Amino acid sequence: MQLTILGCHSATPRIDTNPTSQVLQIKNHMFLIDCGEGTQVQLRKAKIKFNRIKHIFISHLHGDHYFGLVGLISTFRLLTRETDLHIYGPKGLKEVITLQMKLAESWTNYKLIFHELTSTKSELIFEDDKVEVHTIPLDHRVYTNGFLFKEKPGERKLDMNAILNNDIDVAYYRKLKQGADVVDNNGELIKNSELTKAPAPVKSYAFCSDTAYNPSIVPIIKDADVLYHEATFLEKHAHLAPKTKHSTAKEAAEIAKLANVRALILGHYSTRYNDYEDFREEASSVFDNVLLSKDGKSFDFDDLRS
């Protein structure tokens, strides 16, 4: 699993900062999470192929999280995309995007499928045989969701030395990978645990965009490998957090600690700040493994598990 930060700043884009957008590579999926202005350019800088993006997740309808979406949809059209595109986001997103396309007479030549979200409780919104995605209801000025991405357990690994020593027929290999006990060529039942090894540990990623401090999300994101949590303010501006429904770096760290995540990535910095190391310093007073997002930076989850 790998996360690429395309943009991690709040409010308006600037020459050297981009609003929220990121790409999560998980089990052969390339998920785009939020799509602020400039996302197309950032995708190109990161050398991410547009045609690999089949699912887009939009947290809420504030411009710094989705104003780049209609442009990306239009570019897909100009590139003669044929693959279906699924978009998950708040109710109203479909209306906004289709009105822009209607007035521009720029309907897509591929299927655009909206999955509009309205629930204030966590729900499963995507699932296949390898991955599932759940919403994380957040506390912001408009209806907002974060997203929890979870790998499903893989097949067990064959211990070929044990299999050969126990004279197991090749016809049983598939059942062994699926966790079944099998009989050897003498008709004796052999436990699966004696013939296979556990699959690689599953990984999970929790994305929490704009939100006030909200401990109610802790049970949803409990024990996640990595948590990205907005940290708009430092403590000297903590009085602004409740008014704007945003969080401080220390509050993000409190959530990470309560949820027992392995690593915390901070982002959505207010552009009033110049030194983002201050965010790490304040969060580290509460939680140990704090990382800073940066436009264009990638995180390999295997490196963050220790």
PyMOL commands that set and color helices and strands:
alter all, ss='L'
color gray80, all
select helices_A, chain A and resi 39-45+50-52+63-66+69-78+93-104+160-165+170-177+192-194+215-221+235-237+240-244+249-259+277-284+301-304
alter helices_A, ss='H'
color red, helices_A
select strands_A, chain A and resi 2-7+21-26+29-35+53-57+85-90+112-117+124-127+131-137+145-151+157-158+182-183+189-190+196-197+204-208+226-230+263-267+290-292+298-300
alter strands_A, ss='S'
color yellow, strands_A
deselect
rebuild
show_as cartoon
